[in-house]
Amino acid sequence: MGRVILRCLLDAFYIILFFAVMSAVAFGAHWIVGRCEDWQVDSFVCAVLRSVSYALVLLDAVGVVTATGLLTYRFIRAIVRVED
């Protein structure tokens, strides 16, 4: 039972680490978009960067919800198998 819980926690840690890095990249892209006007970057480039920033945030949010559901499912399934 302890091994199952440890494996699920380790999977959760790796997934959290992945999404933390993805969130940092999205925040960096959003920060750059905020500085486009100060740096006098072309408006088309700013629009592309803004789109990329929003896409990263959307993918991050969908990924977090999906990963949470899958980890919960795997954890419950692993506990049910151990009890059998």
HTML snippet that shows the backbone in 3Dmol.js (N, CA, C, O; Angstrom):
<script src="https://3Dmol.org/build/3Dmol-min.js"></script>
<div id="view" style="width:600px;height:400px;position:relative"></div>
<script>
const pdb = `
ATOM      1  N   MET A   1       0.826  -1.198   0.000  1.00  0.00           N
ATOM      2  CA  MET A   1       0.000   0.000   0.000  1.00  0.00           C
ATOM      3  C   MET A   1       0.865   1.255   0.000  1.00  0.00           C
ATOM      4  O   MET A   1       0.586   2.218  -0.715  1.00  0.00           O
ATOM      5  N   GLY A   2       1.934   1.229   0.823  1.00  0.00           N
ATOM      6  CA  GLY A   2       2.826   2.381   0.875  1.00  0.00           C
ATOM      7  C   GLY A   2       3.535   2.627  -0.433  1.00  0.00           C
ATOM      8  O   GLY A   2       3.772   3.773  -0.815  1.00  0.00           O
ATOM      9  N   ARG A   3       3.875   1.550  -1.123  1.00  0.00           N
ATOM     10  CA  ARG A   3       4.542   1.672  -2.413  1.00  0.00           C
ATOM     11  C   ARG A   3       3.626   2.308  -3.452  1.00  0.00           C
ATOM     12  O   ARG A   3       4.075   3.096  -4.284  1.00  0.00           O
ATOM     13  N   VAL A   4       2.341   1.962  -3.403  1.00  0.00           N
ATOM     14  CA  VAL A   4       1.363   2.536  -4.336  1.00  0.00           C
ATOM     15  C   VAL A   4       1.217   4.026  -4.081  1.00  0.00           C
ATOM     16  O   VAL A   4       1.210   4.822  -5.020  1.00  0.00           O
ATOM     17  N   ILE A   5       1.100   4.408  -2.810  1.00  0.00           N
ATOM     18  CA  ILE A   5       0.958   5.822  -2.473  1.00  0.00           C
ATOM     19  C   ILE A   5       2.210   6.596  -2.867  1.00  0.00           C
ATOM     20  O   ILE A   5       2.115   7.704  -3.395  1.00  0.00           O
ATOM     21  N   LEU A   6       3.373   6.023  -2.615  1.00  0.00           N
ATOM     22  CA  LEU A   6       4.624   6.691  -2.986  1.00  0.00           C
ATOM     23  C   LEU A   6       4.727   6.879  -4.493  1.00  0.00           C
ATOM     24  O   LEU A   6       5.155   7.936  -4.956  1.00  0.00           O
ATOM     25  N   ARG A   7       4.340   5.873  -5.258  1.00  0.00           N
ATOM     26  CA  ARG A   7       4.393   5.980  -6.719  1.00  0.00           C
ATOM     27  C   ARG A   7       3.437   7.056  -7.226  1.00  0.00           C
ATOM     28  O   ARG A   7       3.783   7.814  -8.133  1.00  0.00           O
ATOM     29  N   CYS A   8       2.240   7.128  -6.648  1.00  0.00           N
ATOM     30  CA  CYS A   8       1.275   8.160  -7.055  1.00  0.00           C
ATOM     31  C   CYS A   8       1.777   9.549  -6.687  1.00  0.00           C
ATOM     32  O   CYS A   8       1.627  10.489  -7.467  1.00  0.00           O
ATOM     33  N   LEU A   9       2.369   9.687  -5.509  1.00  0.00           N
ATOM     34  CA  LEU A   9       2.915  10.984  -5.111  1.00  0.00           C
ATOM     35  C   LEU A   9       4.079  11.400  -6.005  1.00  0.00           C
ATOM     36  O   LEU A   9       4.222  12.578  -6.334  1.00  0.00           O
ATOM     37  N   LEU A  10       4.902  10.442  -6.396  1.00  0.00           N
ATOM     38  CA  LEU A  10       6.020  10.754  -7.295  1.00  0.00           C
ATOM     39  C   LEU A  10       5.516  11.175  -8.671  1.00  0.00           C
ATOM     40  O   LEU A  10       6.045  12.112  -9.270  1.00  0.00           O
ATOM     41  N   ASP A  11       4.494  10.483  -9.173  1.00  0.00           N
ATOM     42  CA  ASP A  11       3.880  10.900 -10.445  1.00  0.00           C
ATOM     43  C   ASP A  11       3.309  12.306 -10.334  1.00  0.00           C
ATOM     44  O   ASP A  11       3.472  13.119 -11.244  1.00  0.00           O
ATOM     45  N   ALA A  12       2.646  12.589  -9.233  1.00  0.00           N
ATOM     46  CA  ALA A  12       2.077  13.921  -9.027  1.00  0.00           C
ATOM     47  C   ALA A  12       3.173  14.981  -8.981  1.00  0.00           C
ATOM     48  O   ALA A  12       3.003  16.070  -9.528  1.00  0.00           O
ATOM     49  N   PHE A  13       4.295  14.670  -8.333  1.00  0.00           N
ATOM     50  CA  PHE A  13       5.405  15.620  -8.260  1.00  0.00           C
ATOM     51  C   PHE A  13       5.957  15.930  -9.643  1.00  0.00           C
ATOM     52  O   PHE A  13       6.216  17.094  -9.949  1.00  0.00           O
ATOM     53  N   TYR A  14       6.146  14.912 -10.490  1.00  0.00           N
ATOM     54  CA  TYR A  14       6.668  15.146 -11.834  1.00  0.00           C
ATOM     55  C   TYR A  14       5.705  15.971 -12.674  1.00  0.00           C
ATOM     56  O   TYR A  14       6.125  16.848 -13.429  1.00  0.00           O
ATOM     57  N   ILE A  15       4.417  15.690 -12.542  1.00  0.00           N
ATOM     58  CA  ILE A  15       3.428  16.445 -13.309  1.00  0.00           C
ATOM     59  C   ILE A  15       3.375  17.891 -12.827  1.00  0.00           C
ATOM     60  O   ILE A  15       3.284  18.812 -13.639  1.00  0.00           O
ATOM     61  N   ILE A  16       3.431  18.097 -11.512  1.00  0.00           N
ATOM     62  CA  ILE A  16       3.442  19.454 -10.967  1.00  0.00           C
ATOM     63  C   ILE A  16       4.678  20.209 -11.442  1.00  0.00           C
ATOM     64  O   ILE A  16       4.593  21.390 -11.778  1.00  0.00           O
ATOM     65  N   LEU A  17       5.816  19.538 -11.470  1.00  0.00           N
ATOM     66  CA  LEU A  17       7.046  20.175 -11.944  1.00  0.00           C
ATOM     67  C   LEU A  17       6.924  20.589 -13.408  1.00  0.00           C
ATOM     68  O   LEU A  17       7.343  21.685 -13.780  1.00  0.00           O
ATOM     69  N   PHE A  18       6.358  19.724 -14.233  1.00  0.00           N
ATOM     70  CA  PHE A  18       6.172  20.045 -15.646  1.00  0.00           C
ATOM     71  C   PHE A  18       5.287  21.273 -15.819  1.00  0.00           C
ATOM     72  O   PHE A  18       5.623  22.179 -16.582  1.00  0.00           O
ATOM     73  N   PHE A  19       4.158  21.306 -15.115  1.00  0.00           N
ATOM     74  CA  PHE A  19       3.239  22.433 -15.275  1.00  0.00           C
ATOM     75  C   PHE A  19       3.781  23.709 -14.632  1.00  0.00           C
ATOM     76  O   PHE A  19       3.427  24.807 -15.059  1.00  0.00           O
ATOM     77  N   ALA A  20       4.624  23.585 -13.625  1.00  0.00           N
ATOM     78  CA  ALA A  20       5.260  24.778 -13.058  1.00  0.00           C
ATOM     79  C   ALA A  20       6.196  25.411 -14.078  1.00  0.00           C
ATOM     80  O   ALA A  20       6.230  26.633 -14.218  1.00  0.00           O
ATOM     81  N   VAL A  21       6.950  24.592 -14.783  1.00  0.00           N
ATOM     82  CA  VAL A  21       7.838  25.116 -15.823  1.00  0.00           C
ATOM     83  C   VAL A  21       7.017  25.722 -16.959  1.00  0.00           C
ATOM     84  O   VAL A  21       7.364  26.779 -17.486  1.00  0.00           O
ATOM     85  N   MET A  22       5.934  25.055 -17.333  1.00  0.00           N
ATOM     86  CA  MET A  22       5.080  25.579 -18.398  1.00  0.00           C
ATOM     87  C   MET A  22       4.456  26.910 -17.988  1.00  0.00           C
ATOM     88  O   MET A  22       4.336  27.814 -18.814  1.00  0.00           O
ATOM     89  N   SER A  23       4.060  27.040 -16.735  1.00  0.00           N
ATOM     90  CA  SER A  23       3.509  28.298 -16.241  1.00  0.00           C
ATOM     91  C   SER A  23       4.556  29.402 -16.251  1.00  0.00           C
ATOM     92  O   SER A  23       4.249  30.554 -16.558  1.00  0.00           O
ATOM     93  N   ALA A  24       5.787  29.050 -15.916  1.00  0.00           N
ATOM     94  CA  ALA A  24       6.865  30.047 -15.942  1.00  0.00           C
ATOM     95  C   ALA A  24       7.112  30.544 -17.362  1.00  0.00           C
ATOM     96  O   ALA A  24       7.347  31.734 -17.570  1.00  0.00           O
ATOM     97  N   VAL A  25       7.060  29.650 -18.332  1.00  0.00           N
ATOM     98  CA  VAL A  25       7.240  30.054 -19.733  1.00  0.00           C
ATOM     99  C   VAL A  25       6.082  30.951 -20.171  1.00  0.00           C
ATOM    100  O   VAL A  25       6.298  31.951 -20.856  1.00  0.00           O
ATOM    101  N   ALA A  26       4.856  30.600 -19.778  1.00  0.00           N
ATOM    102  CA  ALA A  26       3.700  31.433 -20.122  1.00  0.00           C
ATOM    103  C   ALA A  26       3.816  32.803 -19.466  1.00  0.00           C
ATOM    104  O   ALA A  26       3.494  33.816 -20.088  1.00  0.00           O
ATOM    105  N   PHE A  27       4.271  32.845 -18.219  1.00  0.00           N
ATOM    106  CA  PHE A  27       4.450  34.125 -17.549  1.00  0.00           C
ATOM    107  C   PHE A  27       5.531  34.954 -18.247  1.00  0.00           C
ATOM    108  O   PHE A  27       5.378  36.165 -18.402  1.00  0.00           O
ATOM    109  N   GLY A  28       6.613  34.311 -18.666  1.00  0.00           N
ATOM    110  CA  GLY A  28       7.663  35.026 -19.398  1.00  0.00           C
ATOM    111  C   GLY A  28       7.153  35.600 -20.704  1.00  0.00           C
ATOM    112  O   GLY A  28       7.469  36.737 -21.052  1.00  0.00           O
ATOM    113  N   ALA A  29       6.367  34.821 -21.426  1.00  0.00           N
ATOM    114  CA  ALA A  29       5.793  35.325 -22.679  1.00  0.00           C
ATOM    115  C   ALA A  29       4.845  36.486 -22.408  1.00  0.00           C
ATOM    116  O   ALA A  29       4.829  37.465 -23.155  1.00  0.00           O
ATOM    117  N   HIS A  30       4.062  36.382 -21.350  1.00  0.00           N
ATOM    118  CA  HIS A  30       3.146  37.468 -21.005  1.00  0.00           C
ATOM    119  C   HIS A  30       3.914  38.724 -20.580  1.00  0.00           C
ATOM    120  O   HIS A  30       3.501  39.839 -20.900  1.00  0.00           O
ATOM    121  N   TRP A  31       5.009  38.552 -19.874  1.00  0.00           N
ATOM    122  CA  TRP A  31       5.840  39.688 -19.463  1.00  0.00           C
ATOM    123  C   TRP A  31       6.443  40.389 -20.684  1.00  0.00           C
ATOM    124  O   TRP A  31       6.494  41.617 -20.742  1.00  0.00           O
ATOM    125  N   ILE A  32       6.894  39.599 -21.651  1.00  0.00           N
ATOM    126  CA  ILE A  32       7.457  40.171 -22.875  1.00  0.00           C
ATOM    127  C   ILE A  32       6.383  40.946 -23.639  1.00  0.00           C
ATOM    128  O   ILE A  32       6.654  42.019 -24.177  1.00  0.00           O
ATOM    129  N   VAL A  33       5.164  40.401 -23.685  1.00  0.00           N
ATOM    130  CA  VAL A  33       4.061  41.094 -24.360  1.00  0.00           C
ATOM    131  C   VAL A  33       3.798  42.436 -23.691  1.00  0.00           C
ATOM    132  O   VAL A  33       3.526  43.429 -24.366  1.00  0.00           O
ATOM    133  N   GLY A  34       3.879  42.466 -22.362  1.00  0.00           N
ATOM    134  CA  GLY A  34       3.680  43.723 -21.644  1.00  0.00           C
ATOM    135  C   GLY A  34       4.751  44.747 -21.928  1.00  0.00           C
ATOM    136  O   GLY A  34       4.500  45.946 -21.805  1.00  0.00           O
ATOM    137  N   ARG A  35       5.927  44.314 -22.301  1.00  0.00           N
ATOM    138  CA  ARG A  35       7.042  45.216 -22.576  1.00  0.00           C
ATOM    139  C   ARG A  35       7.180  45.578 -24.065  1.00  0.00           C
ATOM    140  O   ARG A  35       8.067  46.348 -24.434  1.00  0.00           O
ATOM    141  N   CYS A  36       6.314  45.030 -24.908  1.00  0.00           N
ATOM    142  CA  CYS A  36       6.412  45.289 -26.349  1.00  0.00           C
ATOM    143  C   CYS A  36       6.324  46.776 -26.674  1.00  0.00           C
ATOM    144  O   CYS A  36       7.068  47.278 -27.516  1.00  0.00           O
ATOM    145  N   GLU A  37       5.423  47.469 -26.013  1.00  0.00           N
ATOM    146  CA  GLU A  37       5.261  48.893 -26.304  1.00  0.00           C
ATOM    147  C   GLU A  37       6.481  49.685 -25.857  1.00  0.00           C
ATOM    148  O   GLU A  37       6.896  50.627 -26.532  1.00  0.00           O
ATOM    149  N   ASP A  38       7.056  49.303 -24.719  1.00  0.00           N
ATOM    150  CA  ASP A  38       8.246  50.001 -24.239  1.00  0.00           C
ATOM    151  C   ASP A  38       9.441  49.781 -25.166  1.00  0.00           C
ATOM    152  O   ASP A  38      10.262  50.676 -25.365  1.00  0.00           O
ATOM    153  N   TRP A  39       9.522  48.587 -25.723  1.00  0.00           N
ATOM    154  CA  TRP A  39      10.671  48.244 -26.589  1.00  0.00           C
ATOM    155  C   TRP A  39      10.420  48.606 -28.051  1.00  0.00           C
ATOM    156  O   TRP A  39      11.291  48.388 -28.893  1.00  0.00           O
ATOM    157  N   GLN A  40       9.254  49.150 -28.366  1.00  0.00           N
ATOM    158  CA  GLN A  40       8.870  49.565 -29.712  1.00  0.00           C
ATOM    159  C   GLN A  40       8.960  48.417 -30.715  1.00  0.00           C
ATOM    160  O   GLN A  40       9.540  48.544 -31.794  1.00  0.00           O
ATOM    161  N   VAL A  41       8.372  47.307 -30.322  1.00  0.00           N
ATOM    162  CA  VAL A  41       8.326  46.122 -31.187  1.00  0.00           C
ATOM    163  C   VAL A  41       7.130  46.267 -32.125  1.00  0.00           C
ATOM    164  O   VAL A  41       6.121  46.879 -31.774  1.00  0.00           O
ATOM    165  N   ASP A  42       7.257  45.697 -33.318  1.00  0.00           N
ATOM    166  CA  ASP A  42       6.196  45.747 -34.319  1.00  0.00           C
ATOM    167  C   ASP A  42       4.894  45.185 -33.743  1.00  0.00           C
ATOM    168  O   ASP A  42       4.923  44.232 -32.964  1.00  0.00           O
ATOM    169  N   SER A  43       3.770  45.761 -34.115  1.00  0.00           N
ATOM    170  CA  SER A  43       2.473  45.356 -33.559  1.00  0.00           C
ATOM    171  C   SER A  43       2.103  43.920 -33.949  1.00  0.00           C
ATOM    172  O   SER A  43       1.447  43.217 -33.181  1.00  0.00           O
ATOM    173  N   PHE A  44       2.525  43.489 -35.144  1.00  0.00           N
ATOM    174  CA  PHE A  44       2.240  42.113 -35.568  1.00  0.00           C
ATOM    175  C   PHE A  44       2.969  41.114 -34.676  1.00  0.00           C
ATOM    176  O   PHE A  44       2.397  40.099 -34.279  1.00  0.00           O
ATOM    177  N   VAL A  45       4.226  41.402 -34.362  1.00  0.00           N
ATOM    178  CA  VAL A  45       5.009  40.532 -33.485  1.00  0.00           C
ATOM    179  C   VAL A  45       4.382  40.498 -32.093  1.00  0.00           C
ATOM    180  O   VAL A  45       4.319  39.441 -31.465  1.00  0.00           O
ATOM    181  N   CYS A  46       3.922  41.642 -31.613  1.00  0.00           N
ATOM    182  CA  CYS A  46       3.253  41.692 -30.308  1.00  0.00           C
ATOM    183  C   CYS A  46       1.973  40.862 -30.319  1.00  0.00           C
ATOM    184  O   CYS A  46       1.672  40.177 -29.342  1.00  0.00           O
ATOM    185  N   ALA A  47       1.218  40.918 -31.415  1.00  0.00           N
ATOM    186  CA  ALA A  47      -0.015  40.139 -31.513  1.00  0.00           C
ATOM    187  C   ALA A  47       0.280  38.643 -31.515  1.00  0.00           C
ATOM    188  O   ALA A  47      -0.444  37.866 -30.893  1.00  0.00           O
ATOM    189  N   VAL A  48       1.330  38.239 -32.204  1.00  0.00           N
ATOM    190  CA  VAL A  48       1.723  36.825 -32.221  1.00  0.00           C
ATOM    191  C   VAL A  48       2.162  36.382 -30.835  1.00  0.00           C
ATOM    192  O   VAL A  48       1.772  35.309 -30.377  1.00  0.00           O
ATOM    193  N   LEU A  49       2.962  37.189 -30.168  1.00  0.00           N
ATOM    194  CA  LEU A  49       3.408  36.853 -28.818  1.00  0.00           C
ATOM    195  C   LEU A  49       2.232  36.788 -27.842  1.00  0.00           C
ATOM    196  O   LEU A  49       2.204  35.933 -26.957  1.00  0.00           O
ATOM    197  N   ARG A  50       1.275  37.680 -28.000  1.00  0.00           N
ATOM    198  CA  ARG A  50       0.093  37.659 -27.139  1.00  0.00           C
ATOM    199  C   ARG A  50      -0.707  36.375 -27.371  1.00  0.00           C
ATOM    200  O   ARG A  50      -1.190  35.764 -26.418  1.00  0.00           O
ATOM    201  N   SER A  51      -0.846  35.973 -28.618  1.00  0.00           N
ATOM    202  CA  SER A  51      -1.558  34.733 -28.937  1.00  0.00           C
ATOM    203  C   SER A  51      -0.848  33.523 -28.335  1.00  0.00           C
ATOM    204  O   SER A  51      -1.486  32.630 -27.776  1.00  0.00           O
ATOM    205  N   VAL A  52       0.474  33.505 -28.455  1.00  0.00           N
ATOM    206  CA  VAL A  52       1.256  32.408 -27.879  1.00  0.00           C
ATOM    207  C   VAL A  52       1.098  32.388 -26.366  1.00  0.00           C
ATOM    208  O   VAL A  52       0.947  31.323 -25.768  1.00  0.00           O
ATOM    209  N   SER A  53       1.131  33.552 -25.753  1.00  0.00           N
ATOM    210  CA  SER A  53       0.975  33.642 -24.302  1.00  0.00           C
ATOM    211  C   SER A  53      -0.379  33.098 -23.868  1.00  0.00           C
ATOM    212  O   SER A  53      -0.451  32.326 -22.911  1.00  0.00           O
ATOM    213  N   TYR A  54      -1.447  33.482 -24.545  1.00  0.00           N
ATOM    214  CA  TYR A  54      -2.780  32.998 -24.195  1.00  0.00           C
ATOM    215  C   TYR A  54      -2.908  31.496 -24.447  1.00  0.00           C
ATOM    216  O   TYR A  54      -3.535  30.785 -23.661  1.00  0.00           O
ATOM    217  N   ALA A  55      -2.321  31.017 -25.533  1.00  0.00           N
ATOM    218  CA  ALA A  55      -2.375  29.582 -25.825  1.00  0.00           C
ATOM    219  C   ALA A  55      -1.653  28.772 -24.749  1.00  0.00           C
ATOM    220  O   ALA A  55      -2.132  27.716 -24.337  1.00  0.00           O
ATOM    221  N   LEU A  56      -0.508  29.266 -24.298  1.00  0.00           N
ATOM    222  CA  LEU A  56       0.226  28.563 -23.239  1.00  0.00           C
ATOM    223  C   LEU A  56      -0.574  28.521 -21.937  1.00  0.00           C
ATOM    224  O   LEU A  56      -0.602  27.497 -21.253  1.00  0.00           O
ATOM    225  N   VAL A  57      -1.213  29.620 -21.604  1.00  0.00           N
ATOM    226  CA  VAL A  57      -2.025  29.653 -20.380  1.00  0.00           C
ATOM    227  C   VAL A  57      -3.213  28.703 -20.509  1.00  0.00           C
ATOM    228  O   VAL A  57      -3.547  27.995 -19.559  1.00  0.00           O
ATOM    229  N   LEU A  58      -3.847  28.685 -21.670  1.00  0.00           N
ATOM    230  CA  LEU A  58      -4.980  27.790 -21.887  1.00  0.00           C
ATOM    231  C   LEU A  58      -4.547  26.329 -21.810  1.00  0.00           C
ATOM    232  O   LEU A  58      -5.206  25.519 -21.158  1.00  0.00           O
ATOM    233  N   LEU A  59      -3.451  25.994 -22.469  1.00  0.00           N
ATOM    234  CA  LEU A  59      -2.945  24.617 -22.418  1.00  0.00           C
ATOM    235  C   LEU A  59      -2.551  24.222 -21.003  1.00  0.00           C
ATOM    236  O   LEU A  59      -2.765  23.083 -20.587  1.00  0.00           O
ATOM    237  N   ASP A  60      -1.979  25.154 -20.273  1.00  0.00           N
ATOM    238  CA  ASP A  60      -1.587  24.881 -18.898  1.00  0.00           C
ATOM    239  C   ASP A  60      -2.818  24.598 -18.041  1.00  0.00           C
ATOM    240  O   ASP A  60      -2.821  23.656 -17.248  1.00  0.00           O
ATOM    241  N   ALA A  61      -3.846  25.397 -18.195  1.00  0.00           N
ATOM    242  CA  ALA A  61      -5.062  25.209 -17.399  1.00  0.00           C
ATOM    243  C   ALA A  61      -5.741  23.878 -17.735  1.00  0.00           C
ATOM    244  O   ALA A  61      -6.145  23.141 -16.835  1.00  0.00           O
ATOM    245  N   VAL A  62      -5.865  23.576 -19.008  1.00  0.00           N
ATOM    246  CA  VAL A  62      -6.480  22.313 -19.420  1.00  0.00           C
ATOM    247  C   VAL A  62      -5.631  21.136 -18.940  1.00  0.00           C
ATOM    248  O   VAL A  62      -6.166  20.122 -18.491  1.00  0.00           O
ATOM    249  N   GLY A  63      -4.330  21.271 -19.034  1.00  0.00           N
ATOM    250  CA  GLY A  63      -3.442  20.201 -18.591  1.00  0.00           C
ATOM    251  C   GLY A  63      -3.521  19.954 -17.102  1.00  0.00           C
ATOM    252  O   GLY A  63      -3.497  18.804 -16.665  1.00  0.00           O
ATOM    253  N   VAL A  64      -3.613  21.005 -16.320  1.00  0.00           N
ATOM    254  CA  VAL A  64      -3.710  20.845 -14.863  1.00  0.00           C
ATOM    255  C   VAL A  64      -5.001  20.119 -14.489  1.00  0.00           C
ATOM    256  O   VAL A  64      -4.983  19.208 -13.662  1.00  0.00           O
ATOM    257  N   VAL A  65      -6.109  20.515 -15.089  1.00  0.00           N
ATOM    258  CA  VAL A  65      -7.386  19.871 -14.787  1.00  0.00           C
ATOM    259  C   VAL A  65      -7.357  18.408 -15.218  1.00  0.00           C
ATOM    260  O   VAL A  65      -7.795  17.535 -14.469  1.00  0.00           O
ATOM    261  N   THR A  66      -6.852  18.134 -16.400  1.00  0.00           N
ATOM    262  CA  THR A  66      -6.776  16.767 -16.900  1.00  0.00           C
ATOM    263  C   THR A  66      -5.850  15.915 -16.051  1.00  0.00           C
ATOM    264  O   THR A  66      -6.194  14.788 -15.696  1.00  0.00           O
ATOM    265  N   ALA A  67      -4.686  16.437 -15.725  1.00  0.00           N
ATOM    266  CA  ALA A  67      -3.728  15.680 -14.919  1.00  0.00           C
ATOM    267  C   ALA A  67      -4.277  15.401 -13.524  1.00  0.00           C
ATOM    268  O   ALA A  67      -4.064  14.316 -12.982  1.00  0.00           O
ATOM    269  N   THR A  68      -4.972  16.352 -12.945  1.00  0.00           N
ATOM    270  CA  THR A  68      -5.566  16.135 -11.628  1.00  0.00           C
ATOM    271  C   THR A  68      -6.597  15.012 -11.682  1.00  0.00           C
ATOM    272  O   THR A  68      -6.624  14.149 -10.804  1.00  0.00           O
ATOM    273  N   GLY A  69      -7.429  15.020 -12.690  1.00  0.00           N
ATOM    274  CA  GLY A  69      -8.417  13.952 -12.851  1.00  0.00           C
ATOM    275  C   GLY A  69      -7.781  12.594 -13.059  1.00  0.00           C
ATOM    276  O   GLY A  69      -8.200  11.606 -12.455  1.00  0.00           O
ATOM    277  N   LEU A  70      -6.771  12.541 -13.910  1.00  0.00           N
ATOM    278  CA  LEU A  70      -6.101  11.261 -14.177  1.00  0.00           C
ATOM    279  C   LEU A  70      -5.362  10.735 -12.956  1.00  0.00           C
ATOM    280  O   LEU A  70      -5.396   9.537 -12.677  1.00  0.00           O
ATOM    281  N   LEU A  71      -4.692  11.625 -12.228  1.00  0.00           N
ATOM    282  CA  LEU A  71      -3.990  11.183 -11.019  1.00  0.00           C
ATOM    283  C   LEU A  71      -4.972  10.685  -9.964  1.00  0.00           C
ATOM    284  O   LEU A  71      -4.703   9.690  -9.291  1.00  0.00           O
ATOM    285  N   THR A  72      -6.097  11.359  -9.813  1.00  0.00           N
ATOM    286  CA  THR A  72      -7.110  10.905  -8.863  1.00  0.00           C
ATOM    287  C   THR A  72      -7.654   9.542  -9.260  1.00  0.00           C
ATOM    288  O   THR A  72      -7.817   8.664  -8.412  1.00  0.00           O
ATOM    289  N   TYR A  73      -7.933   9.363 -10.536  1.00  0.00           N
ATOM    290  CA  TYR A  73      -8.419   8.082 -11.036  1.00  0.00           C
ATOM    291  C   TYR A  73      -7.396   6.976 -10.792  1.00  0.00           C
ATOM    292  O   TYR A  73      -7.746   5.898 -10.312  1.00  0.00           O
ATOM    293  N   ARG A  74      -6.126   7.243 -11.123  1.00  0.00           N
ATOM    294  CA  ARG A  74      -5.084   6.229 -10.929  1.00  0.00           C
ATOM    295  C   ARG A  74      -4.903   5.889  -9.460  1.00  0.00           C
ATOM    296  O   ARG A  74      -4.699   4.727  -9.111  1.00  0.00           O
ATOM    297  N   PHE A  75      -4.977   6.897  -8.598  1.00  0.00           N
ATOM    298  CA  PHE A  75      -4.808   6.667  -7.171  1.00  0.00           C
ATOM    299  C   PHE A  75      -5.939   5.793  -6.620  1.00  0.00           C
ATOM    300  O   PHE A  75      -5.684   4.844  -5.879  1.00  0.00           O
ATOM    301  N   ILE A  76      -7.175   6.108  -6.978  1.00  0.00           N
ATOM    302  CA  ILE A  76      -8.315   5.315  -6.507  1.00  0.00           C
ATOM    303  C   ILE A  76      -8.241   3.903  -7.068  1.00  0.00           C
ATOM    304  O   ILE A  76      -8.503   2.936  -6.352  1.00  0.00           O
ATOM    305  N   ARG A  77      -7.892   3.780  -8.323  1.00  0.00           N
ATOM    306  CA  ARG A  77      -7.783   2.463  -8.953  1.00  0.00           C
ATOM    307  C   ARG A  77      -6.686   1.628  -8.300  1.00  0.00           C
ATOM    308  O   ARG A  77      -6.861   0.427  -8.089  1.00  0.00           O
ATOM    309  N   ALA A  78      -5.552   2.259  -7.979  1.00  0.00           N
ATOM    310  CA  ALA A  78      -4.453   1.541  -7.333  1.00  0.00           C
ATOM    311  C   ALA A  78      -4.846   1.082  -5.935  1.00  0.00           C
ATOM    312  O   ALA A  78      -4.480  -0.020  -5.526  1.00  0.00           O
ATOM    313  N   ILE A  79      -5.578   1.896  -5.203  1.00  0.00           N
ATOM    314  CA  ILE A  79      -6.012   1.509  -3.849  1.00  0.00           C
ATOM    315  C   ILE A  79      -7.006   0.355  -3.913  1.00  0.00           C
ATOM    316  O   ILE A  79      -6.948  -0.568  -3.100  1.00  0.00           O
ATOM    317  N   VAL A  80      -7.916   0.409  -4.883  1.00  0.00           N
ATOM    318  CA  VAL A  80      -8.883  -0.675  -5.029  1.00  0.00           C
ATOM    319  C   VAL A  80      -8.170  -1.978  -5.383  1.00  0.00           C
ATOM    320  O   VAL A  80      -8.551  -3.036  -4.882  1.00  0.00           O
ATOM    321  N   ARG A  81      -7.157  -1.929  -6.224  1.00  0.00           N
ATOM    322  CA  ARG A  81      -6.420  -3.144  -6.593  1.00  0.00           C
ATOM    323  C   ARG A  81      -5.660  -3.722  -5.413  1.00  0.00           C
ATOM    324  O   ARG A  81      -5.587  -4.942  -5.259  1.00  0.00           O
ATOM    325  N   VAL A  82      -5.091  -2.854  -4.573  1.00  0.00           N
ATOM    326  CA  VAL A  82      -4.327  -3.331  -3.416  1.00  0.00           C
ATOM    327  C   VAL A  82      -5.241  -4.027  -2.415  1.00  0.00           C
ATOM    328  O   VAL A  82      -4.856  -5.026  -1.807  1.00  0.00           O
ATOM    329  N   GLU A  83      -6.455  -3.497  -2.244  1.00  0.00           N
ATOM    330  CA  GLU A  83      -7.392  -4.083  -1.279  1.00  0.00           C
ATOM    331  C   GLU A  83      -7.954  -5.421  -1.738  1.00  0.00           C
ATOM    332  O   GLU A  83      -8.436  -6.193  -0.908  1.00  0.00           O
ATOM    333  N   ASP A  84      -7.909  -5.719  -3.031  1.00  0.00           N
ATOM    334  CA  ASP A  84      -8.447  -7.008  -3.541  1.00  0.00           C
ATOM    335  C   ASP A  84      -7.587  -8.166  -3.167  1.00  0.00           C
ATOM    336  O   ASP A  84      -7.900  -9.305  -3.516  1.00  0.00           O
TER     337      ASP A  84
END
`;
const viewer = $3Dmol.createViewer("view");
viewer.addModel(pdb, "pdb");
viewer.setStyle({}, {cartoon: {color: "spectrum"}});
viewer.zoomTo();
viewer.render();
</script>
